[in-house]
Amino acid sequence: MNTTGVYCRPSCASRGCNPKNVTIHDTLKSAQRTGFRPCKRCKPDGPAKDVVNAEIVTRACRIIEDSEVAPSLGGLAGALGLSQGYFHRIFKASTGLTPKAYADACKARRVREALAGDGSVTEAIYDAGYSSSGRFYEASNSVLGMTPSSFRKGGSREEIRFAIGETSLGSILVASSDKGIAAILLGDDPDALARDLQDRFPNATLIGADAAYEATIARVVGFVEAPEVGLDLPLDVRGTAFQQRVWQALREIPVGQTLSYTEVAERIGSPSATRAVAGACAANRLALAIPCHRVVRNDGALSGYAWGVERKRAILDRERVAA
């Protein structure tokens, strides 16, 4: 800026000035040759802000991972020389998770690794950083998808009931655990759907052709044919903390509407996590109940869908009519 004798980054948050007094430089060296001094706020001579923030977040992740007890937000921010609010914002923007959610994910990973060892279940829980076995058991389904003892046995005690039906979109497989519907799979080949279910729950006991379960699949088929009615059944949603945030955002998209992957990332407070959002959509195993079909590319075009792009188009067309 000619009037102040200062050169800044284009993204500098300082108050703007009259465009007539601004000279644009293509390179940092060109700006330095003017003899002006660098802005003290955006520090154009230093590393870019996103690079600095990435380094800070990386250091924070290492602190969390190396701590036996999850550090507090204040403790983390203080160790990095930042305010709690600013640190929380840059951590969530970079990772898609809050520091607490990241610490919880680290504890979950440690307990899974510990349960694979020879120690007792109680030792595994405490060694992972949980303060009490009672608190862990309350959350064990969301962390492991089952009890610790079942996890240690490879999920061999878990029973998954399923049935296969037909809809106007093709074959549908609905499977439930004792917590709720754990999978809704679409396809053209019933046998392929059954194999897919086996791959998703390799150590569970699959129970098919149960007459008592036919009412459940009938309700799901009705939901597929009339999505505006909704699905009033409990869901057994299993995923990472980030995936669950994305899936909750998808369930908030009204019938007949769509969002881009970028818009979903912004809604969950992680605008830079577009690719991670796409990954969470691909990991969804509850077709229609978690409506990943309502997420499209930025230009509105339909992108990949686990159960086929043409099926995605048909679902969206049906929902637009229903809305």
Disulfide bonds with the S-S distance in Angstrom:
none
